[in-house]
Amino acid sequence: MINLLAANVVAEGGDKSPLLPDTAELVVGTIAFLIVLVLVGKMFVPKIRQTLEERSNEIEGGLERAAAAQKEAKATLEQYQAKLSEARHEASRLREEAREQGAQIIAEMKEQAQSEARRIIDSAHAQIEAERQQALNSLRGEIGALSVELAGRVVGESLEDTARQSRVVDRFLEELEGRARSQEQITS
């Protein structure tokens, strides 16, 4: 069908082919194309090349900066890990010191409590001994008065003389203490 159309066009216009351009148009188009090509080559190509070079330099610089930043980050991480390890060792040392101090404080507190207990016990013994002596003296006085009165009744005379009373009471108490000691030795 295309062949029929081409044959009709050739038959109507003569020898001119619709597919072939006019020579004048071909020359003007070629010259215009060359002018545009030269203008684009002179004006735009250098600017495009410059922009491409800037971008490639920027990309390369960015890669270098990224590599430097990565090295710096790695160094910082190593420093951080070293400091962290040092801090862990320091914390461990401090815990150990605290344990030792705690044990020392506990030992000091035990020793202090034991000395305080010994002091209280000694004080209680002294107080008991003082009260015992006081009770013994009180009993001695009462026993003395009772024994003088009893001796006075047994003898039938008055033993009002204090020196005599004192001697009689002392002798009587010594005899009682001697008997008590001999019974304690027998039972022991």
C-alpha positions in Angstrom: 0.0 0.0 0.0 2.9 2.3 0.7 4.2 1.7 -2.7 0.9 2.8 -4.2 0.9 6.1 -2.3 4.5 6.7 -3.3 3.6 6.0 -6.9 0.7 8.5 -6.7 2.8 11.2 -5.3 5.6 10.7 -7.9 3.0 10.8 -10.6 1.4 14.0 -9.4 4.6 16.1 -8.6 6.9 14.7 -11.0 10.4 13.5 -10.0 10.4 14.8 -6.5 10.3 12.2 -3.8 8.5 13.2 -0.6 11.1 11.3 1.4 14.0 13.4 0.1 14.2 16.9 1.5 14.8 20.0 -0.6 18.4 20.8 -1.1 18.2 24.4 0.3 16.4 23.1 3.4 19.1 20.5 3.8 21.9 23.0 3.6 20.2 25.5 6.0 19.4 22.7 8.5 22.9 21.4 8.4 24.4 24.9 9.0 21.9 25.5 11.8 22.8 22.2 13.3 26.5 22.9 13.2 26.0 26.4 14.8 23.9 24.8 17.6 26.5 22.1 17.9 29.4 24.6 18.2 27.5 26.8 20.7 26.6 23.8 22.8 30.2 22.5 22.6 31.7 25.9 23.5 29.2 27.0 26.2 27.6 24.1 27.8 30.1 21.3 27.6 32.8 23.0 29.8 30.2 24.0 32.4 28.8 20.4 32.4 32.4 19.0 32.7 33.2 21.5 35.5 30.0 20.5 37.4 30.8 16.8 36.9 34.4 17.3 38.2 33.1 19.3 41.2 30.6 16.6 42.0 33.3 13.8 41.7 35.7 15.9 43.9 32.9 16.4 46.4 32.1 12.7 46.4 35.7 11.7 46.8 36.2 14.3 49.5 33.0 13.0 51.2 34.4 9.5 51.1 37.7 10.7 52.5 35.9 12.6 55.2 33.7 9.6 56.0 36.8 7.3 56.2 38.5 9.9 58.5 35.4 10.1 60.6 35.2 6.3 60.7 38.8 6.1 61.9 38.1 8.8 64.5 35.0 7.0 65.7 37.0 3.8 66.0 39.7 5.5 68.0 37.1 7.1 70.2 35.4 3.8 70.7 38.7 2.2 71.7 39.3 5.0 74.2 35.8 4.6 75.6 36.3 0.9 76.0 39.7 1.4 77.7 38.2 4.0 80.1 35.2 1.7 80.7 37.6 -1.2 81.5 39.6 1.1 83.8 36.4 2.3 85.5 35.4 -1.3 86.1 38.7 -2.1 87.7 38.5 1.0 89.8 34.9 0.0 90.9 36.1 -3.5 91.8 39.0 -2.1 93.8 36.6 0.3 95.6 34.2 -2.5 96.4 37.0 -4.6 97.8 38.2 -1.6 99.9 34.6 -1.1 101.2 34.4 -4.8 102.1 37.7 -4.6 104.0 36.6 -1.4 105.8 33.3 -3.0 106.6 35.0 -6.0 108.1 37.3 -3.8 110.1 34.4 -1.7 111.4 32.5 -4.9 112.4 35.6 -6.2 114.2 36.1 -2.8 116.0 32.4 -2.8 116.9 32.6 -6.3 118.3 35.7 -5.5 120.3 34.1 -2.3 121.6 30.9 -4.3 122.5 33.0 -6.9 124.3 34.9 -4.3 126.2 31.7 -2.6 127.1 30.2 -5.9 128.2 33.3 -6.6 130.3 33.0 -3.1 131.9 29.3 -3.6 132.6 30.0 -7.1 134.1 32.9 -5.8 136.2 30.7 -2.9 137.4 27.9 -5.3 138.3 30.4 -7.6 140.1 31.7 -4.6 142.0 28.2 -3.4 142.9 27.2 -6.9 143.9 30.3 -7.2 146.1 29.5 -3.8 147.7 25.9 -4.8 148.3 27.1 -8.1 149.7 29.5 -6.3 152.1 26.7 -3.9 153.1 24.3 -6.8 153.7 27.0 -8.6 155.6 27.7 -5.6 157.8 24.0 -5.1 158.3 23.6 -8.7 159.2 26.6 -8.6 161.5 25.1 -5.6 163.3 21.8 -7.3 163.7 23.3 -10.7 164.6 25.5 -8.9 167.0 22.6 -7.2 168.7 20.6 -10.4 168.8 23.6 -12.4 170.1 24.4 -9.9 172.8 20.8 -10.0 173.9 20.8 -13.8 173.8 24.1 -14.0 175.6 22.9 -11.6 178.2 19.9 -13.8 178.9 22.0 -16.9 178.9 24.6 -15.5 181.2 22.1 -13.6 183.2 24.0 -10.4 183.3 23.9 -7.4 181.1 26.4 -7.0 178.4 25.9 -3.3 177.8 29.5 -2.5 177.4 30.1 -1.9 173.6 33.7 -3.2 173.6 32.6 -6.4 175.2 29.6 -6.7 172.8 31.9 -6.1 169.9 34.3 -8.8 171.0 31.5 -11.3 171.7 29.9 -10.6 168.3 33.2 -10.9 166.4 34.0 -14.2 168.1 30.6 -15.5 167.4 30.7 -14.5 163.7 34.2 -15.9 163.3 33.0 -19.2 164.6 30.0 -19.2 162.2 32.2 -18.4 159.3 34.6 -21.1 160.2 31.8 -23.7 160.4 30.5 -22.5 157.0 33.9 -22.8 155.4 34.4 -26.3 156.8 31.0 -27.4 155.5 31.7 -25.9 152.1 35.0 -27.9 151.9 33.3 -31.0 152.9 30.5 -30.6 150.2 33.0 -29.6 147.5 
